[in-house]
Amino acid sequence: MSLIKPQILKGFRDYLPDRMLARERLVDAAREVYRSYGFSPIDTPALEYSEILLGKGGAESDKQLFRFTDQGGRDVAMRFDLTVPLARFAAQHLQEIGTPFKRYHIATVWRAEKPQKGRFREFMQCDFDTIGTESNASDIETLLVIHDLLEAIGFDRFTVRVNNRRVLNGVLEQLGLSERAADVLRALDKLAKTGPLPVIEEMTERAGATREQAARVLELAALQGSPQSLLRDLEPLVGASETGRRGLEHLRELFAACRTAGIADERIALDVSIARGLDYYTGTIYETFLGQLPGIGSVCSGGRYDNLAELFTTQRLPGVGASLGLDRLLAAMEELGLVDLAATPAPVLVTVFDAGRIGDYFRIGRVLRHAGIDTEVFVDARPLGKQLKYASRKGFRVAVIAGEEEFARGAWTVKDLTRGEQREVPEADLVETVAEIVRAAPDK
């Protein structure tokens, strides 16, 4: 029998323990922040009926679906995000969950798009959403969660860029482009990636705008300044549009509330070029960029969607939320050297010097764990030098060693693997000594 070549599909990747541990630390940070704001966890199936997903994110999202007919002859697709399944979930379980409903969902999604730096066909999203309220307070809280999440992960240089689809729609209304708004905004969303000329071409050829109208939209996108000055500049552009004026009022309230809540001015910005390409956004939208790596793209994005559940229920279910792009953020952190690449979740390794005393090694492992120190006991009969080499390669911080002489003295040798220092301590002092070294290490 010929061997099968071990390989993975393009756009997918394996996670070795070092990067999987780093990934899980990000998930733990997201989960802690979401719960601190009162968001509860849910889960939904990876597969949905295709009709649930089709048409919710726009034509390009439909093209990126992993879609097939299953063995039962059903037309199914793998979820491309976690927001559309949430709309279905909320409509299906409305009587059980009530509103407003605050949830977070950390799970894998799939998009058959072209792989590129920091972007894969299979990736994890860390979503949080509030369903069942149109209150602008929920939009404000969404920004606060994004801000606290980036801080919890360890970033101090980032900007949450905010815009409002109502403002954009109000400007398009004044330009006579209301009927083509979805196509125009989908093209505008590509401005940062492609530059102005391809965007103008798409607006004229696919969205049906004139070149003059397209140029006016790009003039809008080029506006810069403080939130307060931009809001003043946008007022004449939305004119008498009730939709646009409502969007401006929501943005004013958002920036004022964030300042009152203590968010630094440099952490949030009004960016009128942000459109968000998915069709379901209707109000405030968010994109978050790292100051150290502006080219990586947004690492946490989202917005308000007032009509997403209308195909599933007659009850209006407006919502707002955002998603942490976990794998994109991890790629950025690796590039910045911010990822601890230890391949073990335990900082301590208990080596086995005397196989006849294996019970003592497991006993001391349990003592350390009961003291809150994650500990691995080496289980293979290898020379001590090879065990220490294993410990260094895997990223352990401490090795605990005892042989016949140490056992006779009731002592253990504690080796700090980072500094290369070691000392013998009585067993009664072992936990305190190991804890001191572990506490001095960078957080894992």
Secondary structure, DSSP 8 states (H G I E B T S, - for coil): ---------TT-----HHHHHHHHHHHHHHHHHHHHTT-EE----SEEEHHHHTTSS-HHHHHT--EEE-TTS-EEEE-S-SHHHHHHHHHHSHHHH-SSEEEEEEEEEE-----BTTB-SEEEEEEEEEES---HHHHHHHHHHHHHHHHHHT-SSEEEEEEEHHHHHHHHHHTT-GGGHHHHHHHHTTHHHH-HHHHHHHHHHTS---HHHHHHHHHHHT--S-HHHHHHHHHHHHTT-HHHHHHHHHHHHHHHHHHHTT--GGGEEE-TT---S-TT--SEEEEEEESS-GGG--SEEEEEESSGGGGT-SS---EEEEEEEHHHHHHHHHHTT-----S-S-SEEE--S-GGGHHHHHHHHHHHHHTT--EEE--S---HHHHHHHHHHHT-SEEEE--HHHHHHTEEEEEETTTTEEEEEEGGGHHHHHHHHHHHS---
